[in-house]
Amino acid sequence: MAVTRSSSTCDGFFNISLLIIVSLLFGTSSAQLNATFYSGTCPNASAIVRSTIQQALQSDPRIGASLIRLHFHDCFVNGCDGSLLLDDAGSIQSEKNAPPNANSTRGFNVVDNIKTALENACPGIVSCSDVLALASEASVSLAGGPSWSVLLGRRDGLNANLTGANSSLPSPFEGLNNITSKFVAVGLNTTDVVALSGAHTFGRAKCVTFNNRLFNFSGTGNPDPTLNSTLLSSLQQICPHNGSGSGITNLDLTTPDAFDNSYFTNLQSNNGLLQSDQELFSNTGSDTVAIVNSFASNQTLFFEAFVQSMINMGNISPLTGSSGEIRQDCKAVNGQSSPSTEAEDIQLQSDGPVSVADM
């Protein structure tokens, strides 16, 4: 029997009711984020962030990649709440001490400089978690990548999660299945894996994050067969066998400080630096291969996907409304003092969004 609609009024009521139900099912935290959140309270927030990063780039061309990596490592643990920025204090065990972050994440001093500038202009308004989101967009844009309207309104968490930092962050030594599982665990998908890995189109990495590929890959006694032989010879000189592992090289061989799609063309030539990079293309039969090929042939497609994936990542469990707080100092919850973190910016493993080596 055919089903007929009794009236347009009934349809309208149904549609409104459906919207309400969908809203209740999916929650409102990410919906509360919006691009104009500070338009009335700190209208120059984005410009202040961008100006501070421009100044930092004068002496540190890799700082943009380092800052976007902080946002990545923050969002994958406890959601995008600025918990990564907290130092040890009282009951707080800093995520900075987790192996994927220790002697690896960097740029905390620039975050502090941004926060100081924002506090001078708009005291108590802009959260540290939003600083990371704004800094990521500015860093990509300043390197020639896309710009986008950053959704804002996150608040800062009151604790850190050292255990989560130890277990939830992807590693450059992990296989593609494990990495994808960690993305799925926070609501991201395979396209997000490939697009966000594309942030390795700028920045640097330490030998310790890829020397497993150079001499004795997976216990075979031989180098990783998916590593281009010319690149292998070059890397073996930078990172000698049984060396300290402290040498540093570019993540992107062709345009190391530019945000473009060269990362993906590098993968097609087996010139991916990290194991986690090259597996996106060399893992035969994986859905990631077609995505790599599409991004390699169409930079605009990559930029569009990257922006959407950054927005997706920035929507991971944000604190909004009255949850959390707006920290005065990104290193400490309000009311607590923090030890100096100057030494934290001396060393790093790699830049971009993947653990220890950048993913």
JOTAVEN-V206029 format. One record per backbone hydrogen bond with DSSP energy under -0.5 kcal/mol. CO is the residue of the C=O (numbers start at 1). NH is the residue of the N-H. If there is no record, write none. Layout:
# JOTAVEN-V206029
co: [CO	CO]
nh: [NH	NH]
This chain:
# JOTAVEN-V206029
co: [2	7	8	9	10	11	12	13	14	15	16	17	18	19	20	21	22	23	28	29	30	34	34	36	38	42	44	45	46	47	48	49	50	51	52	53	54	55	56	56	60	62	63	64	65	65	66	67	68	69	70	71	72	74	75	79	81	82	83	86	89	91	92	92	94	95	98	98	100	101	101	107	108	109	110	111	112	113	114	115	116	117	118	122	122	127	128	129	130	131	132	133	134	135	136	137	138	139	140	140	141	143	148	152	155	156	161	162	163	164	165	170	171	172	175	176	177	178	179	180	181	182	183	183	184	189	190	191	192	193	194	195	196	197	198	199	203	204	205	206	207	207	210	211	211	213	216	217	222	224	226	228	229	230	231	232	233	234	235	240	245	247	249	251	251	255	256	258	261	261	262	263	264	265	266	266	267	270	274	275	277	278	278	279	282	283	286	286	287	288	289	290	291	292	293	294	298	299	300	301	302	303	304	305	306	307	308	309	310	311	312	313	315	316	319	320	325	325	329	331	332	333	341	342	343	349	352	354	355	355	355	358	358	359]
nh: [4	11	12	13	14	15	16	17	18	19	20	21	22	23	24	25	26	27	32	32	33	37	152	39	42	45	48	49	50	51	52	53	54	55	56	57	58	58	59	60	63	66	67	68	69	352	70	71	72	73	74	75	76	77	79	81	157	85	86	96	92	93	89	94	97	98	101	102	356	104	105	111	112	113	114	115	116	117	118	119	120	121	122	125	126	131	132	133	134	135	136	137	138	139	140	141	142	143	143	145	144	259	150	34	319	325	165	166	167	168	169	355	174	276	179	180	181	182	183	184	185	186	186	188	187	193	194	195	196	197	198	198	199	200	201	202	251	351	249	209	210	211	213	214	215	224	219	220	217	227	228	232	233	234	235	236	237	238	239	243	208	207	205	253	273	258	203	260	264	265	266	267	268	269	269	271	270	228	278	279	280	281	282	283	284	286	289	290	291	292	293	294	295	296	297	298	302	303	304	305	306	307	308	309	310	311	312	313	314	315	315	316	317	80	155	323	156	327	332	87	329	336	344	345	346	206	354	359	357	358	359	354	355	170]
